[in-house]
Amino acid sequence: MLNGERVKALSQELLISRSVLCSWLRQSGGRCGRNSQPGPARTDQVKALEAKVAELEAAVGRKTLEADFFQGALRRLAAMAGRRKKVGGTSSVKRSANEKIRKAD
């Protein structure tokens, strides 16, 4: 209703009387009746909330990427630790592929 949906159509779809829907609409700051559109203050509020939702969705996306990265890193570390135990333990010296001792980074 706040987005311009017709009250009559909603009342028939939801099986709720128009007067109840109009009462709810008035309580939420809207107007009920013919040709009633959401007021400018209402649309500003909706735009602000939509911007906030977009911001939060972006934050969730970033956190998901971070979690995926760290889970992959933990899996790689666990795999490396498993290989070291099979060979005979961990080494405190970093070695290259041909087993020569190299300086720490």
C-alpha positions in Angstrom: 0.0 0.0 0.0 2.8 2.4 0.8 4.3 1.7 -2.7 1.0 2.6 -4.4 -0.8 -0.8 -4.4 -4.5 -0.4 -4.5 -6.3 -0.9 -1.2 -9.3 -2.6 -2.9 -7.1 -5.1 -4.7 -5.2 -5.9 -1.5 -8.3 -6.3 0.6 -9.7 -8.8 -1.8 -6.4 -10.7 -2.1 -5.8 -10.8 1.7 -9.5 -11.1 2.7 -9.2 -8.1 5.0 -11.6 -5.3 5.0 -10.6 -2.0 3.3 -11.3 -0.1 6.5 -8.8 -2.2 8.4 -6.2 -1.7 5.7 -6.8 2.0 5.6 -6.4 2.2 9.4 -3.1 0.3 9.2 -2.0 2.6 6.4 -2.8 5.8 8.4 -1.0 4.4 11.4 2.2 3.9 9.3 2.0 7.5 8.0 0.3 6.9 4.7 -2.9 8.2 3.2 -5.9 6.1 2.2 -8.3 6.8 -0.6 -8.3 7.3 -4.3 -5.2 8.7 -6.0 -3.2 8.6 -2.7 0.5 8.2 -3.3 3.2 7.9 -0.7 4.2 11.4 0.5 7.6 12.9 -0.2 8.8 12.3 3.4 7.9 8.6 3.1 9.7 8.2 -0.2 12.8 9.9 1.3 12.7 7.5 4.2 12.3 4.5 1.8 15.3 5.7 -0.2 17.4 6.1 3.0 16.4 2.6 4.1 17.2 1.2 0.6 20.7 2.8 0.8 21.2 1.3 4.2 20.2 -2.1 3.0 22.6 -1.8 0.1 25.4 -0.8 2.5 24.7 -3.8 4.8 24.5 -6.2 1.8 28.0 -5.0 0.7 29.3 -5.5 4.2 27.9 -9.0 4.3 29.6 -9.7 1.0 32.9 -8.4 2.2 32.7 -10.5 5.4 31.8 -13.6 3.4 34.8 -13.1 1.1 37.0 -12.7 4.2 35.6 -15.8 5.8 36.1 -17.8 2.6 39.7 -16.6 2.4 40.6 -17.5 6.0 38.9 -20.9 5.7 41.0 -21.7 2.7 44.1 -20.5 4.4 43.3 -22.8 7.4 42.7 -25.7 5.1 46.1 -25.2 3.4 47.9 -24.9 6.8 46.2 -28.0 8.1 47.3 -29.9 4.9 50.8 -28.6 5.3 50.9 -29.6 8.9 49.6 -33.1 8.0 52.4 -33.5 5.4 55.1 -32.4 7.8 54.0 -34.9 10.4 54.2 -37.7 7.9 57.8 -36.8 6.9 59.1 -36.7 10.4 58.1 -33.5 12.1 58.2 -29.8 11.6 61.2 -27.8 10.7 62.2 -24.4 12.1 64.1 -23.6 8.9 62.4 -22.8 5.7 63.6 -24.9 2.8 63.2 -24.5 -0.9 61.9 -27.1 -3.3 65.3 -28.8 -3.7 65.8 -28.9 0.2 68.5 -26.2 0.4 68.3 -24.0 3.5 67.2 -20.4 2.6 67.1 -17.2 4.6 63.8 -16.4 6.4 61.6 -13.8 4.7 
